Amino acid sequence: MTPEGFVVLASSHGPKDTMERLKAAVTARGMTIFAHIDHAGAAKDVGMTLAPTEVLIFGSPKAGTPLMQASQTLGIDLPLKALVWQDGAGKTWLGYNDPRWLARRHGVTGNDHLLGAIATVLAAVAKDAC
């Protein structure tokens, strides 16, 4: 079951390659990578196991700031995030929150053009990574 507002794509690459491709696609479009979180690595550090699970936090203040000006609570969901994970069958996936869903969640209206542009860029980045 896919959570509401979550876009999921199957990747034809392994989790590490998918993440590297994602990073390259993000930077190629002039966005900033703010953080890369390796949940599986953190689990290993405390003696636990977790299938490959990584989050990339990235974005563009030029695109995100107008949305946060409309509703500062959007700051909890921005910058953008993408999750790369490997399921129990060994399949790699990439998922991200639909920016239009995030706007609805925070009651942001009147930014349809900007939200559409962000959604288009996210879809292109995800396609390049997968």
N, C-alpha and C positions, 0 to 999 in steps of 0.2 A: 504494500500500500504506500503510495506516495503522499506525503503531507501536502495540505493545501498550500498553494503558492510556491511550491518547490518544483523546479524544472530539473529533470533527470535525463542524462544521455549515457548510452553505453559507449565505452571506449574500446577501440581495437588495439590499444596499447596497454602495457602493464601499468600499475599505479605510479611507479617512479617516473617512467617515460611520460605518462599523462600529465603529471605535475610539472615536469620540466617543459613540456610543450605548452602548458597553461601559462607558466611564467613568461615564456618567450612571446606568446600571443598577447599577453597583458602589456609587457614593456614595448612591444612593437607598435602598439596603439597609443603610446605615450602616457599610459597610466603608471601610477606609483605602486610598488609592492610595499606594504607597510609591515607585514608579518607573514611568516610561514610556520605553521604549527604541525608538528608530527605527533599525533596522539598515540600511535603505536610505539614510537620511541619513548614517549613519556611513560607509557604503561610498562615497558621493559625496564625502565629506570627504577620502578618500584616493585619489580619482581612479578609483574602480571603480563598477560599476553592479550594482544588485540591485533586483528588482521590489519593490514595497511590502511591507515585512515589519516588523511592530511587535510588541513585547511589553509587556503591562501587568502589573505586579507589584502585588498587592493582597491584602487579607485582614483578618482580625479576630484580634488576639492572644487574645481570649476563646475563640475556637474552636480556634486553632492551638496554643496553649500546652499544653492537655491531651495533644495528640498528641505533642508534643515531650517532654513529661514521660514518656510511655510509651517513646519512643525518640528520643533527642536527634539521631540521624542524620537524622531527618525535617526537621531545620533546613535541609538542603541543598535540599529541595523546597518549603519554605514560606518566605515567604508564597506564596500561590497565584499562578499565572501564566496568562495567556491570550495566545495568538499570533493575530495577524490578518495574513493574507498574501493576495497576489494571484498566481494562477498564470499560466502562459504564455498561456492562453486568455482572460485578463482576468477570470476568476471570482474572487470574494473568498470567503475561508474564515476561520473562527474555530475554534481548537482549544485544548484544555486537558487537563491530566492528571486522570484519574478519581481522586478522593481515596481510594476504596477500594483502587485499584491501588497508590497511593503507600503506604498503610498496609501492604499485603501486602509491598511491596518492602522495607520497613523492619521487618517482623516485628511490627507493632502489632496486638494483638488486644484484644477487649473494649470497643471504642469504636464498636460498630455504629450506635448511635443518633446519635451525633455525626457520624460519617462519612456516614450517610444524610442528615442535615440539611445538611451541607456540599454533598453531591452535588446535593441538591434546589435549593439556592440557586444553585449554579454553573449548573445546567441552566436555571433561570429567567433568570439574568443573560445567558447566551448567547442564549437565545431572544429576549430584549428587544433585544439588540444586532443580531441578524441579521434 
